[in-house]
Amino acid sequence: MIRRNTMQKQEILRAITGEGMHRTAEEVFQEVQKTDPAIGLATVYRNLNLMCQEGLIQKLGGEDSVTYDGNPKPHDHIRCIKCGKIMDAPSEYNAEMDAQLEQRTGMKVIRHTVIYQGVCTECLEKEEREEEKKDTWN
C-alpha cells in the first residue's frame, strides 16, 4: 500500500528527527502544533506508529510512557531513573549479540535494543544542591 507523504506527516517527522532526538507523542504534538494548530493528537500517534512500521523512526518503551527515537539505525540508549530522560548511549552497537542469539534460538534477529539505566547530570546536580541545602539547615 502506498502511503501519502502529507504535510502533517512531514512536520511530525521533522519534529522527531535530529541528532539524539527522543520525544514522547505529546512532545511531538506540542512541537507540530506550533506550525499546524489544527493537528490532532490522534493524527500524531497514528503517524508515529506508521513511521515505526516503515522503519523511519523507532519506538522505545519505558516504564510509564513510550518515547520515539528519530534515529532508526540500531543503537543503544541510556535512561535517567529520576526524570525519565532518554539519550543515545555513546557505545558501539554489538551486532555479534544478534548472531549469538540467532544461533541459540534459530530466530532471525533484526536488531536488539539495550537501555542502560542511570542518573543524568541534571538530576545529579539537583541532588547535590538539595544535599547542600540540608547541610546548611543542620
VMD Tcl script that draws the C-alpha trace (Angstrom):
set ca {
  {0.00 0.00 0.00}
  {1.40 3.38 -0.99}
  {1.17 5.94 1.78}
  {0.84 9.62 1.06}
  {3.56 11.94 2.26}
  {1.30 14.64 3.70}
  {2.42 17.98 5.13}
  {1.34 16.75 8.58}
  {3.49 13.64 8.24}
  {6.45 15.76 7.14}
  {6.01 18.08 10.15}
  {5.76 15.13 12.54}
  {8.91 13.58 11.06}
  {10.71 16.94 11.31}
  {9.72 17.19 14.98}
  {11.21 13.77 15.83}
  {14.32 13.59 13.65}
  {17.66 15.02 14.61}
  {20.81 14.02 16.43}
  {19.87 12.41 19.73}
  {16.18 13.36 19.40}
  {13.87 11.42 21.70}
  {10.32 12.64 22.27}
  {7.01 11.36 23.52}
  {3.96 11.63 21.27}
  {2.72 14.52 23.41}
  {6.02 16.38 22.92}
  {5.86 15.81 19.16}
  {2.24 17.02 19.22}
  {3.21 20.23 21.04}
  {6.03 20.88 18.57}
  {3.89 20.28 15.48}
  {1.08 22.43 16.86}
  {3.42 25.43 16.57}
  {3.19 25.19 12.76}
  {-0.15 23.37 12.45}
  {-2.52 24.32 15.29}
  {-5.31 22.21 13.76}
  {-3.46 18.89 14.06}
  {-4.93 16.36 16.47}
  {-3.12 14.15 18.94}
  {-4.64 11.05 17.30}
  {-3.09 12.09 13.97}
  {0.32 12.37 15.65}
  {0.00 8.93 17.27}
  {-1.20 7.33 14.02}
  {1.66 8.82 12.00}
  {4.31 7.97 14.61}
  {3.17 4.34 14.61}
  {3.16 4.23 10.79}
  {6.67 5.71 10.72}
  {7.82 2.98 13.12}
  {6.32 0.31 10.85}
  {8.04 1.91 7.85}
  {11.40 1.93 9.68}
  {11.75 5.73 9.64}
  {11.88 6.02 13.43}
  {11.86 3.63 16.37}
  {9.67 3.24 19.45}
  {11.24 2.81 22.88}
  {9.02 1.50 25.64}
  {9.57 2.98 29.07}
  {8.13 2.15 32.45}
  {5.41 4.79 32.23}
  {5.44 6.02 28.64}
  {6.63 5.45 25.10}
  {9.39 7.56 23.59}
  {10.05 7.84 19.86}
  {13.60 8.00 18.53}
  {14.23 9.81 15.25}
  {17.25 7.62 14.50}
  {16.10 4.28 13.06}
  {19.60 2.77 12.95}
  {20.38 0.20 15.66}
  {21.97 1.85 18.69}
  {21.84 1.70 22.48}
  {20.26 4.16 24.92}
  {20.59 5.34 28.49}
  {17.58 6.41 30.58}
  {17.62 8.52 33.74}
  {15.75 6.71 36.50}
  {14.91 10.05 38.17}
  {13.45 12.21 35.35}
  {12.94 9.60 32.60}
  {15.12 11.40 30.04}
  {16.40 9.07 27.29}
  {19.65 9.68 25.41}
  {21.72 7.79 22.86}
  {24.42 5.80 24.65}
  {27.92 6.61 23.42}
  {28.69 2.97 22.72}
  {29.06 0.76 19.67}
  {26.09 -1.38 18.65}
  {27.11 -5.02 19.15}
  {25.78 -6.97 16.16}
  {27.57 -10.07 17.48}
  {24.84 -10.30 20.13}
  {22.29 -10.69 17.33}
  {24.29 -13.50 15.71}
  {24.73 -15.31 19.06}
  {21.01 -15.15 19.77}
  {20.20 -16.41 16.27}
  {22.44 -19.44 16.85}
  {20.86 -20.16 20.22}
  {17.22 -19.72 19.20}
  {17.07 -20.26 15.45}
  {15.19 -16.97 15.10}
  {16.23 -14.28 12.63}
  {17.19 -11.29 14.78}
  {16.57 -7.94 13.12}
  {18.07 -5.84 15.92}
  {18.17 -5.53 19.66}
  {17.71 -2.60 21.98}
  {19.78 -2.05 25.09}
  {18.61 0.62 27.51}
  {21.08 1.34 30.28}
  {19.72 2.96 33.43}
  {21.41 5.66 35.44}
  {21.05 9.19 36.78}
  {21.60 12.10 34.37}
  {23.89 15.02 35.16}
  {20.97 17.40 35.69}
  {19.40 15.12 38.31}
  {22.78 14.54 39.98}
  {23.33 18.30 40.22}
  {19.82 18.76 41.64}
  {20.52 16.09 44.27}
  {23.78 17.82 45.20}
  {22.01 21.19 45.60}
  {19.34 19.58 47.80}
  {22.03 17.93 49.94}
  {23.81 21.28 50.30}
  {20.53 22.89 51.46}
  {20.06 20.12 54.04}
  {23.62 20.63 55.31}
  {23.03 24.39 55.59}
  {19.88 23.90 57.72}
  {21.54 21.40 60.10}
}
mol new
graphics top color blue
foreach p $ca { graphics top sphere $p radius 0.5 }
foreach p [lrange $ca 0 end-1] q [lrange $ca 1 end] { graphics top cylinder $p $q radius 0.2 }
display resetview
